[in-house]
């Protein structure tokens, strides 16, 4: 293999390891170790945040064509943002394990599978419909000790929101405000990882950290004219 193929294989391996970390989180999720599970999910999410940037930055698109990077990314995303977080939600009590909780979780998984398979789910700078950020939702539910029944309602509503014809910003591909968004995102991630690994982080700080998700969702309004442009089918990585 030439050097581009080797580099692409290493990036693909990184993507696959992200899915592996998310899958591994299922064991501590059901073994009374929620913080360990969250650390593994955090690692998986961090990998997802950088693998596409590496592919684009190193200009590896088209290298090693026998491996479909687009499919690989979707498979890893399904485990990272849906399967792993659902296991955490059930194992930690964020979602009840009775009929309502199972129904809500089933809706989450079914809606996300449909959303990930939609040909126009991603454009050049946006996700269309709720981007299945279940890991973030369940993390906040656990940190803030939100009601499991309230989470059932949230899961049902957000499962339906997967199909909304509304664009949400793709942080690593924003043509505007990318630096600000990444800077705020890194600061927000530091606060969350501190809240995960430490037991002494005041709840007020966790509540304050919700300002970044609020900022993220406000980008749909601020950048509306940009985000709705150039709808195109997903491209393999």
ABEGO torsion letter per residue (X at the ends): XBAAAAAAAAAAAAAAAAAAAAAAAAAAAAAGBAAAAAAAAAAAAAAAAAAAAAAAAAGABGBGAABBAAAAAAAAAAAAAAAAAAAAAAAAGABBABAAAAAAAAAAAAAAAAAAABAAABBAABBBEBAGBAAAAAAAAAAAGBBAAAAAAAAAAAAAAAABBBBBBBAAABABGAAAAAAAAAAAAAAAAAAAABAABBAAAAAAAAAAAAAAAAAAAAAAAAAABGBBBBBBX
